[in-house]
Amino acid sequence: MTTQPATYDAIILGAGAAGLMCALTAGQRGRRVLLIDHADQVGKKILISGGGRCNFTNLGIAPDRYLSANPHFAKSALRRYTQHDFIALVDRHGIAWHEKTLGQLFCDGSAKQIVAMLLAECEAGGVEIALGHAVRDVTHADGQYRVSVGDREATAPALVLATGGPSIPKMGATGFAYDLARKFGLKVVEPRPALVPLTLGGDEVLFRELSGVAAPVEARAGKAKFREAALFTHRGLSGPAILQVSSFWRHGEPVEIDFLPDRVPNWLTEAKRAHPRTTLRKLLGDALPNRLADTLADQLALDTELANTADKKLVEAERRLSAWRFHPNGTEGYAKAEVTIGGISTAGLSSQTMEARDVPGLYAIGEAVDVTGWLGGYNFQWAWASGWAAGMAL
């Protein structure tokens, strides 16, 4: 005798930030929800984020801080479920938090508090959670989605893809959402690693010797520019400024770094007038970590006193220091990428509900979708907002 599959109003694949938010929202609206994840615990990326303290949102959330083939897509969800809505939820659960740089909000204690909060909200909504089993098959017929997971089957008129992208594969991340999306006829914008360290080769290998040295800079890639710290690594460049521009960088393009972004034009020639006996190496050493200052001075090959250096050479040195060109030969890939850029095309989704336009009952949310935020809590806010939008529509 064949066991009848369990029936639900919605089945959500992926118990990360977006999936949990979608489940608790739909569950508290009276929907019978099954939340499935192949991992043995929910919210694994939440737990490791922000050094274990979870950078759960940002005070500066705005649609122009997200990358997508359709830059307008994220506006609706972000406007209807804001950072202040999530902060209110955190406050309601008595979780203490603080603001770090650039509007980034972190738990005072542990990211475990955010996961516990989301699980408590799911429990309040009667959400059923199934962990530790991979999805074997997903089919769609007669208005019902049938999901085979482990040794059980479940059906529902709605299926939500919330399994994220392939970044951080050691956490179990895969491209599963893309495979399912394609199976149901949705297009996928080519995914690539984002918020990821860049690697250097060729003549720039010498900068790897600065591994561990960091400095506040302005980094630029294309039209994007960010003022934060850059960090030299044994493979190339990292740090917040580099992670930010990595989302905008394309193979073959340079990354420019302004090592002294607060300096006014002609500062070197002015220094020559004021302190003719000083050297460029000394000036750089006063402003930057010594190892970095020495490397830049060696590269610029200006070791004489400023008084003995032609203004033309000082102007050229100033130009290079304000737009030092690196030519990355790649990135450290999905293993070190915080998120994935690209994903399920927004062209086939409703920005109001996250439902597929041509496949009734199929939804896609969170990192699985072609919406990628800046570093600093922006991607979590997209997860909360898109999960809430779908949860309200289920």
C-alpha positions as CSV (number, residue, x, y, z in Angstrom):
1,M,0.0,0.0,0.0
2,T,1.4,3.4,-1.1
3,T,1.6,6.1,1.6
4,Q,-0.1,9.3,0.6
5,P,2.2,12.3,0.6
6,A,1.7,14.8,3.3
7,T,-0.1,18.0,2.1
8,Y,0.9,21.6,2.9
9,D,0.0,25.1,1.7
10,A,3.6,25.8,0.9
11,I,6.9,23.9,0.8
12,I,10.1,26.0,1.2
13,L,13.4,24.6,0.1
14,G,16.3,26.1,2.1
15,A,16.3,27.0,5.8
16,G,18.7,30.0,5.6
17,A,17.8,33.6,6.3
18,A,15.3,34.0,3.4
19,G,13.7,30.6,3.9
20,L,13.2,31.1,7.6
21,M,11.7,34.5,7.2
22,C,9.3,33.3,4.5
23,A,8.3,30.3,6.6
24,L,7.6,32.3,9.8
25,T,5.7,34.9,7.8
26,A,3.5,32.4,6.0
27,G,3.0,30.3,9.1
28,Q,1.9,33.1,11.2
29,R,-0.7,33.9,8.5
30,G,-2.2,30.5,9.1
31,R,-0.5,28.7,6.2
32,R,0.6,25.1,6.7
33,V,4.3,25.3,5.9
34,L,7.0,22.6,5.4
35,L,10.6,24.0,5.6
36,I,13.2,21.6,4.2
37,D,17.0,21.8,4.3
38,H,19.7,19.2,3.5
39,A,21.9,20.5,6.3
40,D,21.5,19.2,9.9
41,Q,20.8,22.7,11.3
42,V,19.1,25.8,10.1
43,G,20.8,29.2,9.4
44,K,24.3,28.0,9.0
45,K,25.4,31.1,7.1
46,I,23.7,33.3,9.8
47,L,25.8,31.5,12.4
48,I,29.2,32.3,10.8
49,S,28.4,35.8,9.6
50,G,29.9,38.9,11.2
51,G,32.6,36.8,13.0
52,G,29.8,34.9,14.8
53,R,27.9,38.0,15.7
54,C,25.7,38.3,12.6
55,N,25.7,41.6,10.7
56,F,21.9,41.3,10.5
57,T,21.1,44.5,8.6
58,N,22.3,48.0,7.8
59,L,20.8,51.5,8.7
60,G,21.7,52.7,5.2
61,I,19.6,50.2,3.2
62,A,18.7,51.7,-0.2
63,P,17.9,50.0,-3.6
64,D,21.0,51.6,-5.3
65,R,23.2,49.5,-3.0
66,Y,22.1,46.3,-4.8
67,L,23.4,44.9,-8.0
68,S,21.0,43.2,-10.5
69,A,20.3,43.0,-14.2
70,N,17.2,44.9,-13.2
71,P,18.2,47.6,-10.7
72,H,14.6,48.4,-9.9
73,F,13.5,44.9,-8.9
74,A,14.5,45.1,-5.2
75,K,12.7,48.4,-4.5
76,S,9.3,46.9,-3.7
77,A,10.3,44.3,-1.2
78,L,12.9,46.6,0.5
79,R,10.3,49.4,0.8
80,R,7.7,47.1,2.3
81,Y,9.9,45.2,4.8
82,T,12.6,47.6,6.0
83,Q,15.6,47.4,8.2
84,H,13.5,49.1,10.9
85,D,11.0,46.3,10.7
86,F,13.7,43.7,11.3
87,I,15.3,45.8,14.1
88,A,11.8,45.9,15.8
89,L,11.7,42.1,15.6
90,V,15.2,41.8,17.1
91,D,14.2,44.3,19.9
92,R,11.0,42.3,20.6
93,H,13.1,39.3,21.4
94,G,15.4,41.3,23.7
95,I,18.5,40.8,21.6
96,A,21.1,43.5,22.3
97,W,22.8,45.0,19.3
98,H,25.2,47.8,18.3
99,E,26.2,49.8,15.3
100,K,29.7,49.4,13.9
101,T,31.1,51.4,11.0
102,L,28.9,52.5,8.0
103,G,25.5,51.6,9.5
104,Q,26.3,48.0,10.1
105,L,24.3,46.4,12.9
106,F,25.6,43.4,14.9
107,C,24.4,41.4,17.9
108,D,26.2,42.2,21.1
109,G,26.2,38.5,21.9
110,S,26.0,35.8,19.3
111,A,24.5,35.1,15.9
112,K,22.9,32.1,17.6
113,Q,20.4,34.6,19.1
114,I,19.1,35.5,15.6
115,V,18.7,31.9,14.6
116,A,16.9,31.2,17.9
117,M,14.6,34.2,17.3
118,L,13.7,33.0,13.8
119,L,13.1,29.4,15.0
120,A,10.8,30.8,17.8
121,E,8.9,32.8,15.3
122,C,8.6,29.7,13.0
123,E,7.3,27.7,16.0
124,A,4.7,30.4,16.7
125,G,3.5,29.9,13.1
126,G,3.4,26.1,13.4
127,V,6.1,25.7,10.8
128,E,7.2,22.1,10.3
129,I,11.0,21.8,9.7
130,A,12.7,18.8,8.1
131,L,16.5,18.7,8.3
132,G,19.3,16.5,7.2
133,H,17.9,15.0,4.0
134,A,18.6,16.0,0.4
135,V,15.7,16.6,-1.9
136,R,15.6,13.6,-4.3
137,D,13.0,15.0,-6.8
138,V,10.6,17.9,-7.4
139,T,7.8,17.6,-9.9
140,H,4.8,19.8,-10.8
141,A,1.4,18.5,-12.1
142,D,-2.2,19.4,-11.7
143,G,-1.4,22.6,-9.8
144,Q,0.6,20.7,-7.1
145,Y,4.4,20.6,-6.4
146,R,5.5,17.2,-5.2
147,V,8.8,17.0,-3.3
148,S,10.6,13.8,-2.5
149,V,12.9,14.2,0.5
150,G,14.6,11.4,2.4
151,D,12.0,8.6,2.6
152,R,9.0,10.9,2.5
153,E,7.0,12.9,0.0
154,A,5.0,16.1,0.4
155,T,2.8,18.1,-1.9
156,A,1.7,21.8,-1.9
157,P,0.3,24.3,-4.4
158,A,3.3,26.6,-3.7
159,L,7.0,25.9,-3.8
160,V,9.7,28.4,-2.7
161,L,13.3,28.2,-3.8
162,A,15.4,29.6,-1.0
163,T,18.5,27.5,-1.2
164,G,20.9,30.4,-2.0
165,G,23.8,30.3,-4.3
166,P,27.1,28.3,-4.5
167,S,29.2,30.6,-2.3
168,I,30.9,29.0,0.7
169,P,30.5,25.3,-0.5
170,K,32.0,24.0,2.8
171,M,28.7,25.1,4.4
172,G,26.8,22.9,1.9
173,A,26.0,25.6,-0.6
174,T,25.3,24.5,-4.1
175,G,23.7,25.7,-7.3
176,F,20.5,23.6,-6.6
177,A,18.2,26.6,-6.9
178,Y,19.4,27.3,-10.4
179,D,18.9,23.7,-11.6
180,L,15.3,23.7,-10.3
181,A,14.6,27.2,-11.8
182,R,15.9,26.0,-15.2
183,K,13.8,22.8,-14.9
184,F,10.7,25.0,-14.6
185,G,11.7,27.3,-17.5
186,L,13.2,30.2,-15.5
187,K,16.3,31.9,-16.9
188,V,19.4,32.2,-14.8
189,V,21.8,35.2,-15.0
190,E,25.4,33.7,-15.0
191,P,26.5,33.4,-11.4
192,R,29.9,34.4,-10.2
193,P,31.6,34.9,-6.8
194,A,31.0,38.3,-5.2
195,L,32.3,40.0,-2.0
196,V,35.4,38.0,-2.6
197,P,39.2,38.5,-2.3
198,L,41.1,39.2,-5.5
199,T,44.3,37.4,-6.5
200,L,47.5,38.9,-8.0
201,G,50.2,37.4,-10.3
202,G,52.9,38.5,-12.6
203,D,54.9,41.6,-11.6
204,E,52.4,42.3,-8.8
205,V,53.4,39.1,-6.9
206,L,55.7,41.3,-4.8
207,F,52.7,42.8,-3.1
208,R,51.9,39.4,-1.6
209,E,55.0,39.8,0.5
210,L,52.9,42.5,2.4
211,S,50.6,39.7,3.7
212,G,48.8,40.9,6.8
213,V,49.3,44.6,6.1
214,A,46.1,46.7,6.0
215,A,45.4,50.4,5.3
216,P,42.4,52.7,4.9
217,V,42.1,53.4,1.1
218,E,39.6,54.2,-1.6
219,A,39.3,51.3,-4.0
220,R,37.7,51.6,-7.4
221,A,36.5,49.2,-10.1
222,G,34.6,50.5,-13.1
223,K,32.3,53.3,-11.8
224,A,32.2,51.9,-8.2
225,K,34.3,53.2,-5.4
226,F,34.5,52.4,-1.7
227,R,36.4,53.9,1.1
228,E,37.3,51.3,3.7
229,A,40.3,49.1,4.6
230,A,42.3,47.1,2.1
231,L,44.3,44.1,3.2
232,F,47.2,42.5,1.5
233,T,47.1,38.7,1.6
234,H,49.5,35.8,0.6
235,R,47.4,35.5,-2.5
236,G,46.5,39.2,-3.4
237,L,44.1,41.7,-2.1
238,S,41.2,41.5,0.5
239,G,39.6,43.7,3.2
240,P,36.3,45.4,3.1
241,A,37.2,47.9,0.3
242,I,38.4,45.1,-2.0
243,L,35.4,42.8,-1.2
244,Q,33.1,45.7,-2.1
245,V,34.7,46.4,-5.5
246,S,35.0,42.7,-6.3
247,S,31.3,42.6,-7.1
248,F,31.8,45.2,-9.8
249,W,35.2,43.9,-11.1
250,R,35.4,41.9,-14.3
251,H,38.3,39.7,-15.5
252,G,40.8,41.8,-17.5
253,E,39.9,45.1,-15.8
254,P,42.1,46.9,-13.4
255,V,41.3,47.8,-9.8
256,E,42.6,51.2,-8.7
257,I,43.6,52.1,-5.2
258,D,44.0,55.6,-3.8
259,F,46.4,55.0,-0.9
260,L,46.0,58.5,0.4
261,P,42.4,59.5,-0.3
262,D,42.4,62.5,2.1
263,R,45.3,64.3,0.5
264,V,44.5,67.4,-1.5
265,P,45.9,67.9,-5.1
266,N,49.5,68.9,-5.3
267,W,50.3,67.8,-1.7
268,L,53.7,66.4,-2.7
269,T,54.9,69.6,-4.4
270,E,53.5,71.6,-1.4
271,A,55.5,69.3,0.9
272,K,58.6,70.0,-1.2
273,R,58.2,73.7,-0.5
274,A,57.5,73.2,3.2
275,H,59.9,70.4,4.0
276,P,62.6,70.3,1.2
277,R,64.9,68.0,3.1
278,T,62.3,65.2,3.7
279,T,61.9,62.2,1.3
280,L,58.9,60.5,-0.2
281,R,59.7,57.4,1.8
282,K,59.5,59.4,5.0
283,L,56.2,61.0,4.0
284,L,54.6,57.7,3.1
285,G,55.9,56.1,6.3
286,D,54.2,58.8,8.3
287,A,50.8,58.0,6.6
288,L,50.9,54.3,5.9
289,P,52.2,51.1,7.5
290,N,56.0,50.9,7.1
291,R,56.2,47.8,5.0
292,L,53.6,49.2,2.6
293,A,55.3,52.7,2.5
294,D,58.7,51.0,1.7
295,T,57.2,48.9,-1.1
296,L,55.4,51.9,-2.7
297,A,58.6,54.1,-2.4
298,D,60.7,51.3,-4.0
299,Q,58.2,51.1,-6.8
300,L,58.2,54.8,-7.4
301,A,62.0,54.9,-7.2
302,L,62.2,58.4,-5.7
303,D,64.8,58.2,-2.9
304,T,66.3,61.6,-3.0
305,E,65.2,64.6,-0.9
306,L,62.2,66.4,-2.3
307,A,64.3,69.4,-2.9
308,N,66.4,67.4,-5.4
309,T,63.3,65.9,-7.1
310,A,61.7,67.6,-10.1
311,D,58.1,68.8,-9.6
312,K,57.2,66.8,-12.7
313,K,58.3,63.5,-11.0
314,L,56.4,64.5,-7.8
315,V,53.2,65.1,-9.7
316,E,53.6,61.7,-11.4
317,A,54.2,60.0,-8.1
318,E,51.1,61.7,-6.6
319,R,49.1,60.5,-9.6
320,R,50.2,56.9,-9.2
321,L,49.6,56.9,-5.4
322,S,46.0,58.2,-6.0
323,A,45.2,55.7,-8.7
324,W,47.6,52.7,-8.2
325,R,46.5,50.2,-10.8
326,F,46.4,46.5,-9.9
327,H,45.6,43.9,-12.5
328,P,44.0,40.9,-10.6
329,N,44.3,37.6,-12.4
330,G,41.2,36.2,-10.7
331,T,39.3,35.8,-7.4
332,E,39.6,33.3,-4.6
333,G,36.3,31.8,-5.9
334,Y,33.2,30.6,-4.2
335,A,35.1,29.1,-1.4
336,K,35.9,32.6,-0.1
337,A,33.0,34.5,-1.6
338,E,30.5,35.8,0.9
339,V,27.7,35.8,-1.7
340,T,27.0,35.0,-5.3
341,I,26.2,37.7,-7.9
342,G,23.8,36.7,-10.6
343,G,21.2,33.9,-10.1
344,I,17.5,33.4,-11.0
345,S,16.6,36.2,-13.4
346,T,14.3,38.8,-12.0
347,A,12.7,39.2,-15.5
348,G,10.6,36.1,-14.8
349,L,9.6,37.1,-11.2
350,S,7.1,39.5,-9.7
351,S,8.9,42.1,-7.6
352,Q,5.8,42.3,-5.4
353,T,5.5,38.6,-4.5
354,M,8.6,36.9,-5.8
355,E,6.4,34.5,-7.7
356,A,7.4,33.3,-11.2
357,R,5.3,35.0,-13.8
358,D,4.8,32.0,-16.0
359,V,4.9,29.2,-13.4
360,P,2.0,29.7,-10.9
361,G,2.9,28.8,-7.3
362,L,6.7,28.9,-7.8
363,Y,8.7,31.5,-5.8
364,A,12.3,32.4,-5.6
365,I,13.8,34.5,-2.8
366,G,17.1,35.5,-1.1
367,E,20.5,34.9,-2.6
368,A,19.1,32.5,-5.2
369,V,17.7,35.5,-7.0
370,D,19.8,37.9,-9.2
371,V,19.9,40.6,-6.4
372,T,23.2,41.1,-4.6
373,G,23.9,43.7,-1.9
374,W,26.9,45.5,-0.7
375,L,29.0,44.2,2.1
376,G,27.7,45.1,5.6
377,G,24.2,43.6,6.3
378,Y,22.7,44.4,2.9
379,N,22.3,40.8,1.8
380,F,20.6,39.8,5.0
381,Q,18.1,42.6,4.6
382,W,17.4,41.4,1.1
383,A,16.8,37.9,2.6
384,W,14.4,39.3,5.2
385,A,12.6,41.5,2.7
386,S,12.2,39.0,-0.1
387,G,11.3,36.2,2.3
388,W,8.6,38.4,3.9
389,A,7.2,39.4,0.5
390,A,6.8,35.8,-0.6
391,G,5.5,34.8,2.8
392,M,2.8,37.5,2.6
393,A,1.8,36.2,-0.9
394,L,1.6,32.5,0.0
